[in-house]
Amino acid sequence: MDRPDGVRCESSNGVVLVDGRAAVARTDQNFICATVDWWPPERCDYGVCSWGLASMLNLNLSSKILENAVKKFSPLKLRLGGTLQDKVIYDIGNTGGPCTPFANNNSEMFGFTQGCLPLSRWDELNHFFRKTRAVIIFGLNALNGRVPLKNGSVRGPWNSTNAAALIRYTFNKRYPIHGWELGNELSGNGVGASIAADQYAADVISLKSIVNEIYQNSTRKKPLVLAPGGFFDADWFGKIVNKTRPNSLDVISHHIYNLGPGVDEHLIDKILDPKYLDGVASVFSNLQGILRSSGSSAKAWVGEAGGAYNSGRNLVTNSFVFSFWYLDQLGMAAKYNTKTYCRQSLIGGNYGLLNTTTFKPNPDYYSALLWHQLMGQNVLATTFNGTNKIRAYAHCARKSKGITVLLINLEGNTTSQVYVNSQVFNSIKASEKGKARSMFHHHRISRAWRNTSCSVALPEHAIEATSFARY
């Protein structure tokens, strides 16, 4: 068999075994999530400025393409936050100065001054969220009031006054918020700064008390409290989970950038290497072990995952090849009982689901949408007998009786004939086995000869990007 570019393809066989008798894990109903960041246009990495007007402060909320891209999920979870969230003041109450945007300053942490969220912009954002039926998680500034130390850590309790004022304003305006997340990448050694686990736990308990007090006489659903939105450190995460149990912390969130920096010229090799993909499984497994042994009611989320840090890499993390990493991450995270997975980003950087300037979908937008439409909450034990270049995941189907199987072929020059067996159907009479097999939905993603294309064709499920503007 030859590929369109004339390269000869080999073939192989394999069997997918799905145990459909009982779920091994369960995701939230809306597992797919994307992030919206704070980075201004001046944010550059390795000489490339890829953020444009994609910040919460300047994103064009009147774009019909953007509106309908979000609406298509009905709903899409959006996690609002990122590196600069711990430098944001909310323009309510006595903030001690004017509400000014971020400005370049190389002497400041992360290269930018403190920024401000005007209430008028918060109102505009919430109007957009209501119109698109988005489910919102907002990341709060966790460094307010802290004293920085020379070793990069900070001392002292969180000053919650400004955050509490924003939460109360949001409540009074009747804006629905699914969750409030405290801080960004301040766990363990931290990125830019770090907070000791004992202090962070005390601050989480304070945030929970604020939310409980504001919502105490309301029939509206109380928002979740999430933390720490940082990189997994077993000792640090174990401490915060134990000190916030049984129910002060609703979600323990962590970030994944396991491919290294976006400047790495070997990103595609990593993406297509099954051993490299398997390397992050220990993070999911160890976090679940902490939760099981702690007696905490907290659930695990991936709060931010862009694969390659420092804004990704153009023509890699925004192209077709990145769906191999992204879909494998979704499958693996769900298998380890992760409830929600937030992709960095919805728009902005070189890893957006949408193009930063045109808002048209990149290939991973379609991967996210297909997952949302086909993969149900119940995760099934799945193994593949054959080449290690095939990755297999299975869930109960989202909208029908049956099973959805996701198959990922990492090998560019090999086609595989795959047979699917499920223990659920072993007891079905021989005459009914044909019907049983028809209950499977297969979603396959295979290596293409244009790995770095920023467009993708989806037979039968095709969605024209430009048609979003016409809905």
N, C-alpha and C positions, 0 to 999 in steps of 0.2 A: 504494500500500500504506500502511495506517495502523498506527501503533503503538497499544498498549493505552490510552495517554493521549490519543489522538486526533490526534497530530501526523502530518502527511503525510510519508512516507518516499520518497526518491528511490532509484534503482537504478543500478548500474554493472557493468561486466564487467572481468575481468582473468584473467591466466594465470600460474600458478605453474610455474616451470621448475626441476626437480630433477635434478641430475647424480648419478645413483646408481651410477656406475661405480667410484668410489673415495671413501673418506672424506677430508675436508679437515681434520678434527680428531677427537679422541677424548677423551671424558670418563672419569672413574673409573666403575666399575660403579654405585656409589652416589653420584651427583652431588649429590643433594639433601641439605642439611645445615641445621640450625637452631641458634641459640645459646641458652644459658642464662646469665643475667647475675648480677651481684653486688648490684645496686641494692636498698637497703632500702626499706620503705614510705614513708620520709620524703623520698625523692627526688621533687622536684616541678619542673615546667617551665611557665613562663608561668602560674603559679598553679594548675596541674592536677597532681595526684599520681596517676599512672597505673600504678605498679608493684605496689602491693599486696603480697601474699605470693607473689612470683614469683622470689625470689632462690634461689641454691643453698643458702643457709643456712636458708630458711624455707618452701620450696615443699612442698606437701602430697604426699608421695610415695606415700601410701596411696590416692590418688584412682584409682578404677577407670577413669574417663573419661580421665585423663591417661595411665595405663598403656597403655590400648588405642589411644589416639591415636598413641603412639610405636610400639607393636607393629605397627601397621598397615603400616608401611614395611618392617619386617623385612629389613634394619636401617635405622634413621635415624641419620645422623651427627649428633652433638651437639658443638658447640664451647663449652666452658665458659670464660667469661672476659668481659672488658669493661673499662670505664673504671677500676673500682676494683681490678682484679686486681693492679696494681702497688702496692697498699697492703695486700695480704693477707699475713699470716704464717701458717704451717702449724704446728699445735700438736704439734710433735715436736722432741725435742732441747732445747737451751738457747736458748729464744726471748727470754729477757731480761725476761719479764713474764707476767702472766696472759693467758689466751685470751679476749678480750672482743670483742663485735660492733662493727660500725661505729656511730658516733654523730655526730650533726650538730655541725659546728664550722665556721663560716663563714671562719675564719682559715686553715683547712687547704685544701690542694689538693683541688679538686672538692667542697669543702664538707663533707667527712667525715673523721673520724679514721681511723687504721689499724684494720683489722679482722682477724679470726682465723678460720681453718677448723679446728674441732675434728676430731680423728681419728674420733670416733664418728660425726660427720656425713659424713665422707668414706666411712666404711664403709656407712652407710645409702644414700648416693648410688650406690655401686658395686653394692649389692644390687639397687637399682632398675634400674640399667643392665643387669645380667645378666638380670634378669627380663624386660626389654623388648627385649633383644638390640640395644641401642643401641651405636654405635661412637663412642668418646670421644676428643676432643682437648681437652687441658687447658692453659689459659693460665697461665704462671708469672709471678711477680713479678720484673720485670727491673730494678727500681730499688733493690733491696736492696743496701746498702753504698755507694751513690753519694753524692757531695757536690753538693748543689744550688748553682747559680750564679745571679747576679742576672738574667742574660739569659734564664732559663727552661731552659737546658741543664743537664746534670749532668756531673760529672767523676768519673773513676776507674773501675776494673773492677767487674764484677758480683760480689757476694758470693753464691756459689752454694750455700753450706752448707745453708741451710734447704730450698731446692728439691731438692738432692741427697738429703736425708733423706726428703722426701716421695716422690721417685721410687723410692728403695730400699724404703721401707715398702710402696708400691704393688706393687712387684715381689715382695716377700716374701709378700704377701697373695694373690698370683696374680690380681690385678685386671688384665684386659686393657685396655691403653691404646693407641689407634691413633697418637697423636702428642702431643708436648709442644711447646707454642708459647711462645716467649720474648717477653714484653712485649706491650703494647697501645698503639698510636698514639703511639709514641715516635720514629718515623722523620721525616726531613725537619725541618720546624719543630716537629713534635710537637703534642700536645694536652695542655697542662698541664706537660709537660716534654719534652725531646728529648735524644737520644744521638747523638754523631757516628758516622757509618757505619763508620769504621775500628775504633772501640771495640766497636760492636755486632757486627761480624764476629768479633772476637776472643772475645766472649762466646758467640756461636753455636757457635764451635769448642769452647769449654769445655763447653757443654751437650752437644754431640755426644760428647765424650770421656767425660762422666759416663754417658750412656746406653750407650755401647759397653762401658764398664767393668762396669756393673751387669749387663748382658745377655751378657757375653762367654762364659760357660760354659753358656748356656741354649739349649735348642732352640726356645724360644718366639720368635715373631716380634718383631723389634726395633721399638720405636716410631719414628715419623718425628720429625724435628726441623723445626719450622716457625718462621718469623720474617718480617717484624717485626710483622705484624698492624697495619699503619698505612696512612696515605693515600699514594698513589703520588707519588713525587718522582723523576724520571728519573735525576738525578745521584746521589742518595743510594742508590736501589735498584741502580743500575749498580755502585756501589762495593761494596755488601755482597755482591752476586752474584759479582763478580770475586774478592773476597777470601775467599770461602768455597768456591770451586770446587776440585776438581771435585765433591766429594760430602759436604761438611760440612753443607750446607743441603739438606734434602730438598724442602721446600715454601717458596716465597716467597708470603706471604699479604698481601693488601691489602684495604682497606675502601672501601665505596661509599655515599655519602650525597649523591648528585648533585642531589637536588631542593631542597636548602637546608634552612632551619629548619622545624620542624613548625608554627610560628606563622604561616607564610606562607599568606595567604588565596587564593593563586593556584596551589596545589599541583595541583588537578585539571586546570587548563589546561596545566601542565607535563607531567603524566602522559599527556595525550592529544595532545601536540604531537610529531609524528615528528622534527622537527628537534632538539627538546630531547632526546628519547630517544637520537638518534644522537650527541649530544655526548660521551658517555662512551666511545664506541668507541675513541677515541684512547688512552685508558688501557690497555685490553686490548691494542691493537695495539703500543703502545710497550713494554709489559712483555714481550710475546712477542719483540720485536726484541732486547731486552737478553738474554733467555735464549738465543736462537739464536746470537748473536754471542759469547757468553761462554765456551762450552765447559762450562758448569755442567750438572749433572744435575738441578737443581732444577726443580720443576713449579709452575705458578701456581694458586693458589686465591683465591677471594673468601672471606675469613675472617669478614667481617661486612658485611651490607648491609641497611639499614633504609629507604633512600630519603631520608627526611626526618629530620635529626638532632634531638636533644633530645626523644626519645621519640615522634616522629611526631605525627600529628594525629588525634584521635578523629573517626570517621565518614568518614575519608579513607583513612588507611594501614591501617585494620582493616576496610575495607569492600570491596564488590565492585569498585569502580573501580580499586583498587590492584593487582588482578590484571593489568591492562593493563601497568603498569610491571614487575611481578614476572616475569610470563611472558616479556616482552620481554627483561628482564635475563638470564633463564636461557638464552634462545635466543642472545642476543648473546655472553654469556660462553662458552658451549659452542663457538660458531663460532670463537672466538679461542683455542681449546685450553685453556681453563680446566678443571681437573680436578674441582673441587668448588666448590659455591656455598652459603655459609652465610647463611641469612636471619636477620636480627635482627627478631624473636626467636621462639623456640618459644612463650614465654609471657612477658608483661610489657610495659609501655609501651603505646603505642597502635598498635603494629605487630606484635603477636603473631599467630602462626598460630592460637593458642588464646585464648579469652576469659580474662582474668586472674582473674576471680572464679568463673565457672562451669566453666571448662576446655573449654567447648563450642567446636567449630571455627569460626573465622572463614573467609570465602570463600577466602583464599589457602591455607588448609590443603588444600582440595580441589584447588587448582591445583597445589600441590606434589605431592600424592598422584597425580594424573593424570599429571604429568610422570614421576614415579617408575615408574608402571605401564606407560606407553606409549612413552616415548622411550628408545631404546637408546643405547649408548656411541658409535657411529659417527655423526659429524656430516656431512651432505651439503651440497654447494654448492647454494644455493637463491636464486632471484631471483623477484621479482614484477613483472610488466609490467601496469601499471594505476595506480590512484590511490596516492599516497604514504601514504594513511591505512590501507592494508593492510600488515601486517607478516607475513612468512612465514619459517618455519624448518622444516627437515626432518632427521630422523634415521632410521637403520635402526630398524625396530621392535624393541622390547625382548624380546618373548617369541614372536615369530612371524616367518616370512619375509615381508618386505615393508618398506614405508616408512611412517613416521608423519609427518604434516604438521600443523604448528601454524599456524593463521591467526588473526591478531588484527585486528579491525576497529575503528579508533579513531573512526570517524565515527558519530555517534549517529542521524542521519537518513537514512542511505544503506545499502541492502542491496546486496551484491555477489554476482554470479554468478561463481564462480571455477572455472576449469578447470585441472587438474593434468596436466602433461606431465613425463615422466622419460626421460632418454637411455638408461637401462637397458632400457626397453621398446621403444625404436625398432627394434631388430632382431627383435622378436617378430612372428611371422606375423599377418596381419590377422585370421585366425580366432581367434587367441589373445589379441588385445588386450583383449577384455572381461574375461578372467580376470586379465590383468595389472593392469588398473585396480582390480579388486576387492581387490588386495593392499595398497592404500593405506588407512591409518587417518587420519581427519581429526579433529583436535581444534580446535574453533573457539571463540573467545571474542569476543562482539560487545557493543557498547554497549547497556546496558539503560536503561530510563527511570527506574530507581531506582539511580543510580550509587553512592549512599552507604548502600545496604542492607548490614547485617552478616550477612545470610543469603543462601544461593544454592541454587537448585534444579538438580540434575544428572540429566536423564532417563537412565534405564538404568543410570547409574553412581551413583545417589543413595545416600548414606550418612547415616542419621539420626545426628545428634550424640549424642542421648541413648542410642542403641543401643550406643555404646561401652561403657557401664557393664554391659551384659548379656553381653558376649562371654565 
